[in-house]
Amino acid sequence: MKKILLTGSNGLLGQKLVQLILEQGEYELIATARGENRLPILESGKGTYRSLDVSNPEAVQQIIAEFKPDYVIHTAAMTNVDQCESEREGCWKLNVDAVQHLSEACAAHNTFLLHLSTDFIFDGEAGPYDENAEANPLSYYGESKLAAEKIVLQSPNLRWAIARTILVYGIAHDMSRSNIILWVKNSLEGQKSIKVVDDQWRTPTLAEDLAMGCYLIVKHDATGIFNISGKDMLTPWEMANQTADFFSLDKSFMTRADSSTFTQPAKRPARTGFVITKAEQQLGYQPHSFTEGIAIVAEQAKAFSKSN
């Protein structure tokens, strides 16, 4: 049985990939993250868990040499865009240096590397983007992710793919960060006023869809760059409205705003969004609509509240 080594298994995408890989049962899984495992499913004897700091080159070399995985899916990253702006050294270490270490270790052991990237490598002037669009990041986070892509592209003897994604949402066990659906739902349920921007456009991505996209890349041994996102081009204001409607919440606590009213350390691209035709045609990738995504998250939120 072929082996997949996953980085960032405690994160939202990481948890969805652990679940999907174990459910499919086609690959042996080695899940890694910094610190302790936070996933109950891995404690049931399925899959292997190892603590791994991907920014430590010796630790990366050692784990790849020990397990000799056929594939590495690299999801670990610093993704808080404003934090990357203020903690540049830490951002570069985790988002760029780690990719260098993984690329070298994977090339040495003929391991396929699937690297996760982002729409923030673009300036948002001409979205939606296809895989060949020219990158021009506006933030340090975007710069770090573009630098990582270049490392993968230029690594000698490396078999690789890059999955670019946008605004991932979903719910998982012991989550460290919220996302748009949960933020809107929790705020409006608590009758808390929120301001939501209406002048940025994205194609938001359900975490399960992104996990499936990554899985399909591995299954097809598909090389190159793939856009893996949702298909609906929406503003956060539209996403918030759909969320409020789905949960029948009071929208009077929501105020429409434009991005100039927010003082954020990192600049955001105005209009990204992805053209996902390549993934649909070459991988059979079929993402849910945003409305379907809300329903899936709502079901899972119920299940989580029952089990906690």
C-alpha positions in Angstrom: 0.0 0.0 0.0 1.4 3.4 -1.0 2.0 6.0 1.8 0.9 9.6 2.2 2.7 11.8 4.7 0.6 14.8 5.6 1.9 18.0 7.3 -0.4 20.3 9.3 -2.7 17.5 10.3 -4.2 19.5 13.2 -5.4 22.3 10.9 -8.8 22.5 9.2 -7.6 21.1 5.8 -5.3 18.7 7.6 -8.2 17.2 9.6 -10.4 16.8 6.5 -7.5 15.1 4.7 -6.9 12.7 7.6 -10.6 11.8 7.6 -10.8 11.4 3.8 -7.6 9.3 3.5 -8.6 7.0 6.3 -12.1 6.6 5.0 -11.0 5.8 1.4 -8.5 3.2 2.8 -6.3 3.3 -0.3 -3.2 4.7 1.3 -1.2 4.3 4.5 -1.3 7.6 6.4 1.5 9.3 8.4 0.0 12.5 9.9 2.3 15.1 11.2 1.9 18.5 12.9 3.7 20.6 15.5 3.1 19.4 19.0 0.5 16.9 20.1 -2.1 15.2 17.9 -5.5 16.8 18.3 -7.5 14.3 16.3 -9.5 11.5 18.0 -9.7 9.5 14.8 -5.9 9.0 14.8 -6.0 7.7 18.4 -8.2 4.8 17.3 -5.2 3.0 15.9 -5.8 4.1 12.3 -2.9 5.9 10.7 0.4 7.0 12.4 1.0 10.4 14.1 4.3 12.1 14.5 5.1 15.5 15.9 7.1 17.5 13.2 8.4 21.0 13.0 8.6 21.5 9.2 11.0 24.4 9.6 13.6 22.1 11.1 15.6 20.7 8.1 17.1 17.7 10.1 13.6 16.7 11.4 12.2 16.9 7.8 15.0 14.8 6.3 14.7 12.3 9.2 11.0 11.6 8.9 11.1 11.4 5.1 14.0 8.9 5.3 12.3 6.9 8.0 8.9 6.5 6.3 9.9 6.9 2.6 6.3 8.1 1.7 5.2 8.0 -1.9 3.5 11.4 -1.5 3.8 14.4 0.9 0.8 16.7 1.1 2.1 19.9 2.6 -0.7 21.9 4.3 1.3 23.4 7.3 1.8 27.2 6.9 1.3 30.5 8.6 -1.9 31.6 7.0 -2.9 34.6 9.2 -2.3 37.3 6.7 -1.8 40.2 9.2 0.3 38.1 11.5 2.6 37.4 8.5 3.0 41.1 8.0 4.2 41.7 11.6 6.1 38.4 12.2 8.0 38.3 8.9 10.8 36.1 10.1 8.5 33.4 11.4 6.4 33.6 8.3 9.4 33.1 6.0 10.7 30.2 8.1 7.3 28.4 8.0 6.1 29.3 4.5 9.3 29.3 2.5 12.2 27.6 4.3 10.0 24.6 5.2 9.1 24.2 1.6 12.9 24.2 0.7 13.5 21.5 3.3 10.6 19.4 2.1 11.5 19.8 -1.6 15.1 18.6 -0.9 14.0 15.6 1.2 11.3 14.6 -1.3 13.6 14.9 -4.3 16.2 12.7 -2.4 13.7 9.9 -1.8 11.7 10.2 -5.1 8.6 11.3 -3.1 5.9 13.3 -4.9 5.3 16.7 -3.2 1.9 18.4 -3.3 2.2 21.9 -2.0 -0.7 24.1 -1.0 -0.8 27.7 -2.2 -3.2 30.7 -2.3 -5.0 33.3 -4.4 -3.0 36.0 -2.3 -0.1 35.6 -4.8 -2.3 37.7 -7.1 -3.0 41.5 -6.9 -6.8 41.1 -7.5 -6.9 43.4 -10.5 -8.0 40.7 -13.0 -9.8 37.9 -11.2 -10.9 35.2 -11.7 -7.5 33.7 -12.5 -6.5 30.6 -14.3 -3.3 28.5 -13.6 -1.2 30.6 -16.0 -2.0 34.0 -14.7 0.8 36.3 -13.6 1.4 36.6 -9.9 1.9 40.0 -8.2 1.4 39.7 -4.4 0.2 42.7 -2.3 1.1 41.3 1.1 4.1 39.6 2.8 2.0 36.5 3.1 1.4 36.5 -0.6 5.1 37.1 -1.2 6.1 34.1 1.0 3.6 31.8 -0.8 4.9 32.8 -4.2 8.5 32.3 -3.1 7.5 28.8 -2.0 5.9 28.0 -5.3 9.1 29.1 -7.1 11.1 26.7 -4.9 8.8 23.8 -5.9 8.9 24.8 -9.6 12.7 25.1 -9.7 13.6 22.0 -7.5 15.7 19.6 -9.6 14.5 16.0 -9.7 11.3 16.7 -7.8 7.9 15.3 -8.8 5.4 17.9 -7.7 2.0 19.6 -7.9 0.7 22.8 -6.5 -2.9 23.2 -5.4 -4.0 26.9 -5.1 -7.0 27.6 -3.0 -9.2 30.5 -1.8 -10.9 31.4 1.5 -11.3 27.9 3.0 -14.3 27.5 5.3 -15.6 24.6 7.4 -15.7 23.1 10.9 -13.3 20.7 12.5 -12.3 19.3 15.9 -10.6 21.7 18.3 -10.3 24.5 15.8 -7.8 27.3 16.4 -9.3 29.7 13.9 -12.8 30.7 12.8 -14.0 31.3 9.3 -16.7 33.3 7.6 -19.7 31.1 8.2 -19.0 30.4 11.8 -18.1 34.1 12.5 -21.4 35.3 11.0 -23.5 32.6 12.7 -21.9 33.1 16.1 -22.0 36.9 15.9 -25.6 37.2 14.8 -26.8 34.5 17.3 -25.1 36.6 20.0 -26.8 39.7 18.7 -23.4 41.2 18.0 -23.0 43.9 15.4 -20.7 43.1 12.5 -19.3 45.0 9.5 -18.9 43.0 6.4 -17.1 44.1 3.2 -18.9 44.2 -0.1 -16.0 45.3 -2.4 -13.9 42.1 -2.4 -14.7 39.0 -4.5 -13.6 35.4 -3.9 -14.6 31.8 -4.8 -14.9 30.4 -1.2 -13.8 26.8 -0.7 -15.4 24.2 1.5 -12.7 22.4 3.4 -14.0 19.0 2.2 -13.8 20.1 -1.4 -10.2 21.2 -1.0 -9.3 17.9 0.7 -10.9 16.0 -2.2 -9.1 18.1 -4.7 -5.8 17.3 -3.0 -6.7 13.6 -2.9 -7.6 13.5 -6.6 -4.2 15.1 -7.5 -2.4 12.3 -5.6 -4.7 9.6 -7.0 -4.1 10.7 -10.6 -0.4 11.4 -10.0 -1.2 14.8 -11.6 1.7 17.1 -11.9 1.6 20.9 -12.3 -0.5 23.7 -10.9 -4.2 23.2 -10.1 -6.8 25.8 -9.0 -8.9 24.0 -6.3 -11.6 26.3 -5.0 -15.4 26.8 -4.9 -17.2 27.8 -8.1 -19.3 30.7 -6.8 -17.8 34.2 -7.1 -19.1 36.1 -4.0 -18.4 39.1 -1.8 -18.1 38.5 2.0 -21.3 40.5 2.2 -23.1 38.0 -0.1 -21.6 35.1 1.9 -22.8 36.7 5.2 -26.3 37.2 3.8 -26.6 33.6 2.6 -25.3 32.4 6.0 -27.9 34.6 7.9 -30.7 33.4 5.6 -29.8 29.7 6.0 -29.8 29.9 9.8 -32.8 32.4 9.8 -30.8 35.0 11.8 -31.5 38.7 12.3 -29.6 40.6 9.6 -30.1 44.0 11.2 -26.9 43.4 13.1 -25.0 43.3 9.8 -23.6 46.5 8.3 -22.3 46.6 4.7 -18.9 48.2 4.5 -16.1 48.8 2.0 -12.5 47.6 2.7 -11.2 51.2 3.1 -13.1 51.4 6.4 -10.9 48.6 7.8 -7.4 49.2 9.1 -5.6 45.9 8.5 -1.8 45.6 8.4 -1.8 43.5 5.2 -3.3 44.7 1.9 -5.9 42.4 0.4 -6.5 41.8 -3.3 -9.9 43.2 -4.4 -11.0 40.5 -6.9 -9.5 37.1 -7.0 -11.5 34.0 -7.7 -10.4 31.0 -9.7 -11.2 29.3 -13.0 -11.4 25.7 -12.0 -11.9 24.1 -15.5 -8.5 22.3 -15.5 -9.2 20.6 -12.2 -12.8 19.7 -13.3 -11.5 18.2 -16.6 -8.3 16.5 -15.6 -9.2 15.4 -12.0 -13.0 15.1 -12.1 -13.1 17.8 -9.3 -16.7 18.8 -8.5 -17.0 21.4 -5.7 -20.2 22.1 -3.8 -22.0 25.4 -4.2 -21.7 27.9 -1.3 -25.3 27.2 -0.2 -24.6 23.5 -0.2 -21.4 24.2 1.8 -23.3 26.1 4.5 -25.7 23.1 4.9 -22.7 20.7 5.3 -21.1 23.0 7.9 -24.5 23.3 9.7 -24.9 19.5 9.9 -21.3 19.1 11.2 -21.8 21.9 13.8 -24.8 20.0 15.2 -22.8 16.8 15.4 -19.9 18.6 17.1 -22.2 20.3 19.7 -23.7 16.9 20.5 -20.3 15.2 21.0 -18.8 18.0 23.1 
